[in-house]
Amino acid sequence: EGTYQRSRLRSGLLVFQGTLSVVLLVGAGLFVRSLRHVRAVPLGFEPQHVALVETNMRGVTLDSAKSVALIGQLQAAAQAIPGVTSAARQLTMPFWRYWSVGLYVAGIDSVNTLGQFDLNAVSPEYFQTMGTRILEGRGIGPQDGAGAPGAMVVSQAMARKLWPGTDALGRCVRVGADTVPCTYVVGIAENIKNDQLGDDPGLFYYLSSAQFHPDQGGLFLRVQGDPEAMQETIRK
């Protein structure tokens, strides 16, 4: 009787082990399937072969003009690195760092009630570097420098939210306060995933880095090959 009980116990453990193995295999299969699904989600940008460059001033303080000059020098130096195909300035990064300010549009009592509109301040090379398509109009250009009329590229979702059924190009948006000069919509870009992979509303827009906080931000670099393999070269 004792031998039978031990055998039954051993058989029960084997059945449990087999069941657990099946559960783990099913779980692994679901994970792989989910990972494939995530990779197939359109992001509105192409992160492959893109490196992020952030500055670390190590306690050194520069005034605004010197900070602007430094970022410009870093961008030029990055663009000259063999294997870097384009370098662009950025202020924010999808899924990591966000920036939102008040927006004021004629005919809309409160833009904030329509959702949260996040932004990035970018240089003209940004859309090429990140692979985000301009659907109408143009991207931020070299003509959108300091002292020029404010320029803005809005996502398709933002254009439809603020100006449903009408053309968004040329529209005036006041950024930060209702008393500041107009920032004009010069282009419409494809929607991006900025906050979540699921049902992201896509309410996003781009300003010129020369016009909005030009003394802040880092770089995105599009490189040939594996960005991790170029880390030390880029850092030096």
C-alpha positions as CSV (number, residue, x, y, z in Angstrom):
1,E,0.0,0.0,0.0
2,G,2.8,2.3,0.9
3,T,4.5,1.7,-2.5
4,Y,1.3,2.4,-4.3
5,Q,0.9,5.8,-2.5
6,R,4.4,6.8,-3.4
7,S,3.8,5.9,-7.0
8,R,0.6,7.8,-7.0
9,L,2.3,10.8,-5.5
10,R,5.1,10.5,-8.1
11,S,2.5,10.3,-10.9
12,G,0.7,13.3,-9.5
13,L,3.9,15.3,-9.4
14,L,4.7,14.3,-13.0
15,V,1.3,15.3,-14.2
16,F,1.6,18.7,-12.3
17,Q,5.1,19.2,-13.8
18,G,3.8,18.5,-17.3
19,T,0.8,20.8,-16.8
20,L,3.1,23.6,-15.5
21,S,5.4,23.1,-18.5
22,V,2.5,23.4,-20.9
23,V,1.3,26.6,-19.1
24,L,4.8,28.1,-19.3
25,L,5.1,27.2,-23.0
26,V,1.7,28.8,-23.7
27,G,2.7,31.9,-21.7
28,A,6.0,32.1,-23.7
29,G,4.0,31.7,-26.9
30,L,1.6,34.5,-25.9
31,F,4.6,36.7,-25.0
32,V,6.3,36.2,-28.3
33,R,3.0,36.8,-30.1
34,S,2.5,40.0,-28.1
35,L,6.1,41.1,-28.8
36,R,5.6,40.6,-32.5
37,H,2.3,42.5,-32.3
38,V,4.0,45.4,-30.5
39,R,6.7,45.6,-33.1
40,A,4.0,45.7,-35.8
41,V,2.2,48.7,-34.3
42,P,2.8,51.8,-36.4
43,L,4.6,54.3,-34.3
44,G,4.6,57.2,-36.7
45,F,8.4,57.2,-36.5
46,E,11.2,54.7,-37.2
47,P,13.3,54.1,-34.0
48,Q,15.6,51.5,-35.6
49,H,19.1,52.9,-36.2
50,V,18.3,56.1,-34.1
51,A,20.6,57.1,-31.2
52,L,19.6,59.6,-28.5
53,V,22.2,62.1,-27.4
54,E,21.7,64.0,-24.2
55,T,24.1,66.6,-22.7
56,N,25.6,66.3,-19.2
57,M,27.0,69.7,-18.2
58,R,28.6,68.3,-15.0
59,G,27.7,71.4,-13.0
60,V,28.9,73.9,-15.7
61,T,26.5,76.7,-16.1
62,L,26.2,78.6,-19.4
63,D,24.0,81.5,-20.3
64,S,21.3,81.1,-22.9
65,A,23.3,82.3,-25.8
66,K,26.3,80.0,-25.1
67,S,23.9,77.1,-24.6
68,V,22.4,77.7,-28.0
69,A,25.8,77.9,-29.5
70,L,26.9,74.7,-27.8
71,I,23.9,72.7,-29.0
72,G,24.6,73.9,-32.5
73,Q,28.2,72.9,-32.3
74,L,27.2,69.4,-31.0
75,Q,24.8,69.0,-33.9
76,A,27.4,70.0,-36.5
77,A,30.0,67.6,-34.9
78,A,27.5,64.8,-34.8
79,Q,26.6,65.2,-38.4
80,A,30.2,65.0,-39.4
81,I,30.7,61.5,-37.7
82,P,31.2,58.8,-40.3
83,G,28.1,56.6,-40.2
84,V,25.7,59.3,-39.1
85,T,23.3,60.0,-41.9
86,S,21.4,62.9,-40.2
87,A,21.3,64.7,-36.8
88,A,18.4,66.6,-35.5
89,R,17.6,68.6,-32.4
90,Q,14.8,67.6,-30.1
91,L,13.3,68.8,-26.8
92,T,11.2,65.8,-25.9
93,M,11.1,62.0,-26.5
94,P,8.2,59.7,-27.1
95,F,7.3,57.5,-24.1
96,W,9.9,59.2,-21.9
97,R,9.8,63.0,-21.7
98,Y,6.7,65.2,-22.4
99,W,6.1,68.9,-22.7
100,S,2.7,70.6,-22.8
101,V,1.7,74.3,-22.7
102,G,-1.6,76.1,-23.0
103,L,-2.9,76.6,-26.6
104,Y,-5.3,79.3,-27.7
105,V,-7.3,79.1,-31.0
106,A,-9.9,81.5,-32.3
107,G,-13.4,80.1,-32.1
108,I,-12.5,77.5,-29.4
109,D,-13.4,78.5,-25.9
110,S,-10.9,76.1,-24.2
111,V,-8.5,73.9,-26.2
112,N,-7.6,72.1,-23.0
113,T,-11.1,70.5,-22.8
114,L,-10.4,68.8,-26.1
115,G,-7.4,66.8,-24.7
116,Q,-3.8,67.1,-23.9
117,F,-1.6,68.4,-26.7
118,D,2.1,67.5,-26.3
119,L,4.9,69.1,-28.3
120,N,8.4,68.7,-29.5
121,A,10.7,71.5,-30.5
122,V,12.8,70.3,-33.4
123,S,15.3,71.4,-36.1
124,P,14.7,71.1,-39.8
125,E,16.4,67.7,-40.0
126,Y,14.0,66.1,-37.5
127,F,11.4,64.5,-39.8
128,Q,14.0,62.9,-42.0
129,T,16.0,61.7,-39.0
130,M,12.9,60.1,-37.3
131,G,11.2,59.0,-40.4
132,T,7.9,60.8,-39.6
133,R,6.1,61.7,-42.8
134,I,4.7,65.2,-43.7
135,L,1.3,64.6,-45.2
136,E,0.5,68.2,-46.1
137,G,2.4,71.4,-46.3
138,R,6.0,71.3,-45.1
139,G,8.1,70.4,-42.1
140,I,10.0,72.8,-39.9
141,G,12.5,74.5,-42.2
142,P,15.6,76.7,-42.0
143,Q,13.4,79.7,-42.6
144,D,11.8,79.1,-39.2
145,G,14.6,80.7,-37.3
146,A,14.7,83.2,-34.4
147,G,12.8,86.4,-35.3
148,A,10.8,84.7,-38.1
149,P,7.0,84.2,-37.8
150,G,6.3,81.2,-35.5
151,A,5.9,77.9,-37.3
152,M,4.1,74.8,-36.2
153,V,3.6,71.3,-37.7
154,V,0.5,69.5,-36.2
155,S,-0.4,65.9,-36.3
156,Q,-3.3,64.7,-38.5
157,A,-5.3,63.9,-35.3
158,M,-4.6,67.4,-33.9
159,A,-5.7,69.1,-37.2
160,R,-8.9,67.1,-37.2
161,K,-9.6,67.8,-33.5
162,L,-9.1,71.6,-33.7
163,W,-10.3,72.3,-37.3
164,P,-12.7,69.4,-38.2
165,G,-13.7,69.5,-41.9
166,T,-11.6,72.5,-42.7
167,D,-8.0,73.1,-43.7
168,A,-5.5,73.5,-40.8
169,L,-2.7,75.0,-42.9
170,G,-2.2,78.7,-42.2
171,R,-4.2,78.6,-39.0
172,C,-3.1,80.8,-36.1
173,V,-2.3,79.2,-32.7
174,R,-1.1,81.1,-29.8
175,V,1.3,79.1,-27.7
176,G,1.6,79.6,-24.0
177,A,-0.7,82.7,-23.7
178,D,-3.6,84.3,-25.6
179,T,-1.6,87.5,-25.9
180,V,1.5,86.3,-27.7
181,P,1.9,86.5,-31.5
182,C,0.5,83.8,-33.8
183,T,2.3,80.6,-34.5
184,Y,1.2,79.4,-37.9
185,V,0.5,75.9,-39.0
186,V,2.8,75.2,-41.9
187,G,2.4,71.4,-42.1
188,I,0.5,68.3,-41.1
189,A,2.4,65.2,-40.0
190,E,1.4,61.6,-39.6
191,N,0.2,60.7,-36.1
192,I,2.8,59.3,-33.7
193,K,2.5,57.1,-30.6
194,N,3.8,59.4,-27.9
195,D,2.3,58.1,-24.6
196,Q,1.0,54.6,-25.2
197,L,1.0,51.9,-27.8
198,G,-2.7,51.4,-27.6
199,D,-5.3,54.0,-28.3
200,D,-3.1,57.0,-28.3
201,P,-5.1,60.1,-29.3
202,G,-2.1,61.4,-31.3
203,L,-2.6,65.1,-30.3
204,F,0.9,66.2,-31.0
205,Y,2.7,69.2,-32.6
206,Y,6.1,70.4,-33.5
207,L,7.7,73.8,-33.0
208,S,11.0,75.2,-34.3
209,S,13.8,74.6,-31.9
210,A,15.2,78.0,-32.9
211,Q,12.0,79.6,-31.7
212,F,10.9,77.5,-28.6
213,H,13.5,77.1,-25.8
214,P,16.5,77.1,-28.2
215,D,18.9,76.7,-25.3
216,Q,17.5,73.3,-24.2
217,G,17.3,69.8,-25.6
218,G,19.4,67.1,-27.1
219,L,19.9,65.3,-30.4
220,F,18.5,62.3,-32.4
221,L,21.0,60.7,-34.7
222,R,20.2,58.3,-37.5
223,V,23.1,56.0,-38.1
224,Q,24.1,53.2,-40.4
225,G,24.2,49.9,-38.6
226,D,23.8,49.3,-34.9
227,P,23.5,52.5,-32.8
228,E,24.9,50.7,-29.7
229,A,28.1,49.9,-31.6
230,M,28.6,53.6,-32.2
231,Q,28.1,54.8,-28.7
232,E,31.7,55.5,-27.8
233,T,32.4,57.1,-31.2
234,I,29.4,59.5,-30.7
235,R,30.3,60.2,-27.1
236,K,33.9,61.1,-28.0
